[in-house]
Amino acid sequence: MSEIQIKVNGEEISLTQFPAEIITQTILGMLKALRGVEVVKEVEITIKNAE
């Protein structure tokens, strides 16, 4: 089972099981499609929006 934590502007966003699973599986699917990525154990993504 996967665990996901999302923070926006430093505040954690509460997710129910359905959106958490969609976000997790989407990100894992994209990463596994990348050349050289076989097993994904942990992912850290940071996005800084310039707006």
PyMOL Python script that loads the backbone (N, CA, C, O; Angstrom):
from pymol import cmd

cmd.read_pdbstr("""\
ATOM      1  N   MET A   1       0.842  -1.193   0.000  1.00  0.00           N
ATOM      2  CA  MET A   1       0.000   0.000   0.000  1.00  0.00           C
ATOM      3  C   MET A   1       0.876   1.240   0.000  1.00  0.00           C
ATOM      4  O   MET A   1       1.886   1.296   0.701  1.00  0.00           O
ATOM      5  N   SER A   2       0.495   2.213  -0.771  1.00  0.00           N
ATOM      6  CA  SER A   2       1.258   3.457  -0.892  1.00  0.00           C
ATOM      7  C   SER A   2       0.743   4.502   0.086  1.00  0.00           C
ATOM      8  O   SER A   2      -0.394   4.444   0.554  1.00  0.00           O
ATOM      9  N   GLU A   3       1.600   5.442   0.372  1.00  0.00           N
ATOM     10  CA  GLU A   3       1.245   6.567   1.237  1.00  0.00           C
ATOM     11  C   GLU A   3       1.604   7.834   0.487  1.00  0.00           C
ATOM     12  O   GLU A   3       2.684   7.920  -0.098  1.00  0.00           O
ATOM     13  N   ILE A   4       0.714   8.821   0.494  1.00  0.00           N
ATOM     14  CA  ILE A   4       0.986  10.076  -0.196  1.00  0.00           C
ATOM     15  C   ILE A   4       0.699  11.234   0.745  1.00  0.00           C
ATOM     16  O   ILE A   4      -0.268  11.214   1.507  1.00  0.00           O
ATOM     17  N   GLN A   5       1.559  12.246   0.679  1.00  0.00           N
ATOM     18  CA  GLN A   5       1.380  13.473   1.452  1.00  0.00           C
ATOM     19  C   GLN A   5       1.605  14.628   0.490  1.00  0.00           C
ATOM     20  O   GLN A   5       2.633  14.688  -0.186  1.00  0.00           O
ATOM     21  N   ILE A   6       0.655  15.536   0.428  1.00  0.00           N
ATOM     22  CA  ILE A   6       0.770  16.695  -0.454  1.00  0.00           C
ATOM     23  C   ILE A   6       0.650  17.950   0.381  1.00  0.00           C
ATOM     24  O   ILE A   6      -0.267  18.090   1.189  1.00  0.00           O
ATOM     25  N   LYS A   7       1.590  18.864   0.176  1.00  0.00           N
ATOM     26  CA  LYS A   7       1.544  20.166   0.838  1.00  0.00           C
ATOM     27  C   LYS A   7       1.501  21.248  -0.234  1.00  0.00           C
ATOM     28  O   LYS A   7       2.237  21.190  -1.220  1.00  0.00           O
ATOM     29  N   VAL A   8       0.639  22.225  -0.034  1.00  0.00           N
ATOM     30  CA  VAL A   8       0.553  23.374  -0.928  1.00  0.00           C
ATOM     31  C   VAL A   8       0.768  24.615  -0.064  1.00  0.00           C
ATOM     32  O   VAL A   8       0.045  24.849   0.904  1.00  0.00           O
ATOM     33  N   ASN A   9       1.766  25.395  -0.429  1.00  0.00           N
ATOM     34  CA  ASN A   9       2.123  26.594   0.331  1.00  0.00           C
ATOM     35  C   ASN A   9       2.365  26.269   1.809  1.00  0.00           C
ATOM     36  O   ASN A   9       2.012  27.045   2.697  1.00  0.00           O
ATOM     37  N   GLY A  10       2.971  25.109   2.048  1.00  0.00           N
ATOM     38  CA  GLY A  10       3.326  24.711   3.393  1.00  0.00           C
ATOM     39  C   GLY A  10       2.216  24.048   4.186  1.00  0.00           C
ATOM     40  O   GLY A  10       2.450  23.594   5.306  1.00  0.00           O
ATOM     41  N   GLU A  11       0.998  23.982   3.624  1.00  0.00           N
ATOM     42  CA  GLU A  11      -0.119  23.380   4.341  1.00  0.00           C
ATOM     43  C   GLU A  11      -0.462  22.034   3.728  1.00  0.00           C
ATOM     44  O   GLU A  11      -0.621  21.915   2.513  1.00  0.00           O
ATOM     45  N   GLU A  12      -0.575  21.019   4.578  1.00  0.00           N
ATOM     46  CA  GLU A  12      -0.895  19.683   4.093  1.00  0.00           C
ATOM     47  C   GLU A  12      -2.341  19.629   3.607  1.00  0.00           C
ATOM     48  O   GLU A  12      -3.252  20.152   4.249  1.00  0.00           O
ATOM     49  N   ILE A  13      -2.525  18.990   2.466  1.00  0.00           N
ATOM     50  CA  ILE A  13      -3.849  18.837   1.875  1.00  0.00           C
ATOM     51  C   ILE A  13      -4.381  17.455   2.259  1.00  0.00           C
ATOM     52  O   ILE A  13      -3.716  16.444   2.035  1.00  0.00           O
ATOM     53  N   SER A  14      -5.560  17.417   2.826  1.00  0.00           N
ATOM     54  CA  SER A  14      -6.181  16.159   3.226  1.00  0.00           C
ATOM     55  C   SER A  14      -6.781  15.483   1.992  1.00  0.00           C
ATOM     56  O   SER A  14      -7.515  16.109   1.227  1.00  0.00           O
ATOM     57  N   LEU A  15      -6.464  14.212   1.810  1.00  0.00           N
ATOM     58  CA  LEU A  15      -6.980  13.458   0.673  1.00  0.00           C
ATOM     59  C   LEU A  15      -7.734  12.226   1.155  1.00  0.00           C
ATOM     60  O   LEU A  15      -7.298  11.537   2.077  1.00  0.00           O
ATOM     61  N   THR A  16      -8.862  11.960   0.525  1.00  0.00           N
ATOM     62  CA  THR A  16      -9.544  10.694   0.782  1.00  0.00           C
ATOM     63  C   THR A  16      -8.844   9.613  -0.037  1.00  0.00           C
ATOM     64  O   THR A  16      -7.950   9.912  -0.828  1.00  0.00           O
ATOM     65  N   GLN A  17      -9.245   8.372   0.151  1.00  0.00           N
ATOM     66  CA  GLN A  17      -8.565   7.251  -0.499  1.00  0.00           C
ATOM     67  C   GLN A  17      -8.613   7.348  -2.020  1.00  0.00           C
ATOM     68  O   GLN A  17      -7.608   7.073  -2.675  1.00  0.00           O
ATOM     69  N   PHE A  18      -9.745   7.729  -2.601  1.00  0.00           N
ATOM     70  CA  PHE A  18      -9.882   7.746  -4.057  1.00  0.00           C
ATOM     71  C   PHE A  18      -8.919   8.720  -4.739  1.00  0.00           C
ATOM     72  O   PHE A  18      -8.166   8.290  -5.612  1.00  0.00           O
ATOM     73  N   PRO A  19      -8.901  10.021  -4.384  1.00  0.00           N
ATOM     74  CA  PRO A  19      -7.946  10.914  -5.049  1.00  0.00           C
ATOM     75  C   PRO A  19      -6.489  10.577  -4.716  1.00  0.00           C
ATOM     76  O   PRO A  19      -5.605  10.765  -5.552  1.00  0.00           O
ATOM     77  N   ALA A  20      -6.238  10.085  -3.511  1.00  0.00           N
ATOM     78  CA  ALA A  20      -4.872   9.699  -3.149  1.00  0.00           C
ATOM     79  C   ALA A  20      -4.382   8.577  -4.052  1.00  0.00           C
ATOM     80  O   ALA A  20      -3.233   8.591  -4.495  1.00  0.00           O
ATOM     81  N   GLU A  21      -5.246   7.605  -4.326  1.00  0.00           N
ATOM     82  CA  GLU A  21      -4.878   6.474  -5.180  1.00  0.00           C
ATOM     83  C   GLU A  21      -4.687   6.923  -6.635  1.00  0.00           C
ATOM     84  O   GLU A  21      -3.763   6.461  -7.304  1.00  0.00           O
ATOM     85  N   ILE A  22      -5.540   7.806  -7.123  1.00  0.00           N
ATOM     86  CA  ILE A  22      -5.403   8.307  -8.499  1.00  0.00           C
ATOM     87  C   ILE A  22      -4.085   9.054  -8.661  1.00  0.00           C
ATOM     88  O   ILE A  22      -3.349   8.808  -9.617  1.00  0.00           O
ATOM     89  N   ILE A  23      -3.781   9.958  -7.745  1.00  0.00           N
ATOM     90  CA  ILE A  23      -2.546  10.739  -7.832  1.00  0.00           C
ATOM     91  C   ILE A  23      -1.329   9.823  -7.738  1.00  0.00           C
ATOM     92  O   ILE A  23      -0.389   9.950  -8.522  1.00  0.00           O
ATOM     93  N   THR A  24      -1.350   8.900  -6.778  1.00  0.00           N
ATOM     94  CA  THR A  24      -0.225   7.985  -6.586  1.00  0.00           C
ATOM     95  C   THR A  24       0.013   7.133  -7.825  1.00  0.00           C
ATOM     96  O   THR A  24       1.140   7.055  -8.313  1.00  0.00           O
ATOM     97  N   GLN A  25      -1.026   6.500  -8.334  1.00  0.00           N
ATOM     98  CA  GLN A  25      -0.863   5.609  -9.480  1.00  0.00           C
ATOM     99  C   GLN A  25      -0.470   6.368 -10.750  1.00  0.00           C
ATOM    100  O   GLN A  25       0.272   5.839 -11.578  1.00  0.00           O
ATOM    101  N   THR A  26      -0.957   7.597 -10.913  1.00  0.00           N
ATOM    102  CA  THR A  26      -0.584   8.407 -12.073  1.00  0.00           C
ATOM    103  C   THR A  26       0.901   8.744 -12.038  1.00  0.00           C
ATOM    104  O   THR A  26       1.599   8.580 -13.038  1.00  0.00           O
ATOM    105  N   ILE A  27       1.381   9.211 -10.899  1.00  0.00           N
ATOM    106  CA  ILE A  27       2.795   9.565 -10.767  1.00  0.00           C
ATOM    107  C   ILE A  27       3.682   8.331 -10.922  1.00  0.00           C
ATOM    108  O   ILE A  27       4.683   8.378 -11.637  1.00  0.00           O
ATOM    109  N   LEU A  28       3.326   7.227 -10.259  1.00  0.00           N
ATOM    110  CA  LEU A  28       4.122   6.008 -10.376  1.00  0.00           C
ATOM    111  C   LEU A  28       4.152   5.500 -11.815  1.00  0.00           C
ATOM    112  O   LEU A  28       5.199   5.065 -12.294  1.00  0.00           O
ATOM    113  N   GLY A  29       3.024   5.550 -12.501  1.00  0.00           N
ATOM    114  CA  GLY A  29       2.973   5.120 -13.892  1.00  0.00           C
ATOM    115  C   GLY A  29       3.874   5.947 -14.789  1.00  0.00           C
ATOM    116  O   GLY A  29       4.561   5.400 -15.651  1.00  0.00           O
ATOM    117  N   MET A  30       3.878   7.258 -14.597  1.00  0.00           N
ATOM    118  CA  MET A  30       4.746   8.129 -15.403  1.00  0.00           C
ATOM    119  C   MET A  30       6.213   7.848 -15.114  1.00  0.00           C
ATOM    120  O   MET A  30       7.027   7.794 -16.036  1.00  0.00           O
ATOM    121  N   LEU A  31       6.557   7.669 -13.848  1.00  0.00           N
ATOM    122  CA  LEU A  31       7.951   7.422 -13.482  1.00  0.00           C
ATOM    123  C   LEU A  31       8.449   6.079 -13.999  1.00  0.00           C
ATOM    124  O   LEU A  31       9.576   5.984 -14.485  1.00  0.00           O
ATOM    125  N   LYS A  32       7.632   5.049 -13.902  1.00  0.00           N
ATOM    126  CA  LYS A  32       8.030   3.717 -14.370  1.00  0.00           C
ATOM    127  C   LYS A  32       8.227   3.681 -15.882  1.00  0.00           C
ATOM    128  O   LYS A  32       8.938   2.817 -16.393  1.00  0.00           O
ATOM    129  N   ALA A  33       7.600   4.615 -16.601  1.00  0.00           N
ATOM    130  CA  ALA A  33       7.749   4.675 -18.055  1.00  0.00           C
ATOM    131  C   ALA A  33       9.080   5.313 -18.465  1.00  0.00           C
ATOM    132  O   ALA A  33       9.475   5.222 -19.627  1.00  0.00           O
ATOM    133  N   LEU A  34       9.769   5.953 -17.527  1.00  0.00           N
ATOM    134  CA  LEU A  34      11.040   6.599 -17.841  1.00  0.00           C
ATOM    135  C   LEU A  34      12.151   5.562 -17.978  1.00  0.00           C
ATOM    136  O   LEU A  34      12.217   4.588 -17.228  1.00  0.00           O
ATOM    137  N   ARG A  35      13.008   5.799 -18.942  1.00  0.00           N
ATOM    138  CA  ARG A  35      14.144   4.903 -19.156  1.00  0.00           C
ATOM    139  C   ARG A  35      15.033   4.903 -17.917  1.00  0.00           C
ATOM    140  O   ARG A  35      15.375   5.963 -17.392  1.00  0.00           O
ATOM    141  N   GLY A  36      15.401   3.723 -17.456  1.00  0.00           N
ATOM    142  CA  GLY A  36      16.301   3.600 -16.317  1.00  0.00           C
ATOM    143  C   GLY A  36      15.600   3.470 -14.980  1.00  0.00           C
ATOM    144  O   GLY A  36      16.247   3.207 -13.966  1.00  0.00           O
ATOM    145  N   VAL A  37      14.285   3.650 -14.959  1.00  0.00           N
ATOM    146  CA  VAL A  37      13.534   3.520 -13.709  1.00  0.00           C
ATOM    147  C   VAL A  37      12.829   2.173 -13.725  1.00  0.00           C
ATOM    148  O   VAL A  37      11.970   1.921 -14.570  1.00  0.00           O
ATOM    149  N   GLU A  38      13.196   1.313 -12.788  1.00  0.00           N
ATOM    150  CA  GLU A  38      12.573  -0.009 -12.727  1.00  0.00           C
ATOM    151  C   GLU A  38      11.678  -0.144 -11.496  1.00  0.00           C
ATOM    152  O   GLU A  38      10.494  -0.460 -11.610  1.00  0.00           O
ATOM    153  N   VAL A  39      12.252   0.098 -10.329  1.00  0.00           N
ATOM    154  CA  VAL A  39      11.505  -0.009  -9.078  1.00  0.00           C
ATOM    155  C   VAL A  39      11.460   1.368  -8.425  1.00  0.00           C
ATOM    156  O   VAL A  39      12.494   2.018  -8.264  1.00  0.00           O
ATOM    157  N   VAL A  40      10.272   1.807  -8.051  1.00  0.00           N
ATOM    158  CA  VAL A  40      10.118   3.096  -7.378  1.00  0.00           C
ATOM    159  C   VAL A  40       9.802   2.811  -5.916  1.00  0.00           C
ATOM    160  O   VAL A  40       8.757   2.248  -5.591  1.00  0.00           O
ATOM    161  N   LYS A  41      10.728   3.212  -5.033  1.00  0.00           N
ATOM    162  CA  LYS A  41      10.530   3.002  -3.595  1.00  0.00           C
ATOM    163  C   LYS A  41      10.032   4.268  -2.915  1.00  0.00           C
ATOM    164  O   LYS A  41       9.184   4.208  -2.024  1.00  0.00           O
ATOM    165  N   GLU A  42      10.557   5.407  -3.332  1.00  0.00           N
ATOM    166  CA  GLU A  42      10.171   6.689  -2.737  1.00  0.00           C
ATOM    167  C   GLU A  42      10.343   7.774  -3.781  1.00  0.00           C
ATOM    168  O   GLU A  42      11.285   7.736  -4.574  1.00  0.00           O
ATOM    169  N   VAL A  43       9.445   8.735  -3.786  1.00  0.00           N
ATOM    170  CA  VAL A  43       9.483   9.836  -4.743  1.00  0.00           C
ATOM    171  C   VAL A  43       9.344  11.152  -3.979  1.00  0.00           C
ATOM    172  O   VAL A  43       8.527  11.274  -3.066  1.00  0.00           O
ATOM    173  N   GLU A  44      10.143  12.116  -4.364  1.00  0.00           N
ATOM    174  CA  GLU A  44      10.005  13.467  -3.808  1.00  0.00           C
ATOM    175  C   GLU A  44       9.903  14.428  -4.971  1.00  0.00           C
ATOM    176  O   GLU A  44      10.786  14.471  -5.827  1.00  0.00           O
ATOM    177  N   ILE A  45       8.831  15.200  -5.007  1.00  0.00           N
ATOM    178  CA  ILE A  45       8.611  16.159  -6.097  1.00  0.00           C
ATOM    179  C   ILE A  45       8.416  17.526  -5.477  1.00  0.00           C
ATOM    180  O   ILE A  45       7.584  17.694  -4.585  1.00  0.00           O
ATOM    181  N   THR A  46       9.168  18.497  -5.938  1.00  0.00           N
ATOM    182  CA  THR A  46       9.022  19.877  -5.487  1.00  0.00           C
ATOM    183  C   THR A  46       8.771  20.747  -6.712  1.00  0.00           C
ATOM    184  O   THR A  46       9.538  20.704  -7.674  1.00  0.00           O
ATOM    185  N   ILE A  47       7.716  21.527  -6.683  1.00  0.00           N
ATOM    186  CA  ILE A  47       7.407  22.443  -7.786  1.00  0.00           C
ATOM    187  C   ILE A  47       7.293  23.838  -7.187  1.00  0.00           C
ATOM    188  O   ILE A  47       6.531  24.070  -6.248  1.00  0.00           O
ATOM    189  N   LYS A  48       8.061  24.752  -7.744  1.00  0.00           N
ATOM    190  CA  LYS A  48       7.968  26.144  -7.318  1.00  0.00           C
ATOM    191  C   LYS A  48       7.415  26.936  -8.487  1.00  0.00           C
ATOM    192  O   LYS A  48       8.083  27.109  -9.506  1.00  0.00           O
ATOM    193  N   ASN A  49       6.206  27.409  -8.333  1.00  0.00           N
ATOM    194  CA  ASN A  49       5.515  28.146  -9.384  1.00  0.00           C
ATOM    195  C   ASN A  49       5.979  29.599  -9.382  1.00  0.00           C
ATOM    196  O   ASN A  49       5.993  30.241  -8.332  1.00  0.00           O
ATOM    197  N   ALA A  50       6.353  30.115 -10.524  1.00  0.00           N
ATOM    198  CA  ALA A  50       6.918  31.458 -10.622  1.00  0.00           C
ATOM    199  C   ALA A  50       5.851  32.550 -10.683  1.00  0.00           C
ATOM    200  O   ALA A  50       6.198  33.720 -10.841  1.00  0.00           O
ATOM    201  N   GLU A  51       4.600  32.220 -10.566  1.00  0.00           N
ATOM    202  CA  GLU A  51       3.523  33.232 -10.637  1.00  0.00           C
ATOM    203  C   GLU A  51       3.511  34.126  -9.430  1.00  0.00           C
ATOM    204  O   GLU A  51       2.674  35.023  -9.334  1.00  0.00           O
TER     205      GLU A  51
END
""", "prot")
cmd.dss("prot")
cmd.show_as("cartoon", "prot")
cmd.util.cbc("prot")
cmd.orient("prot")
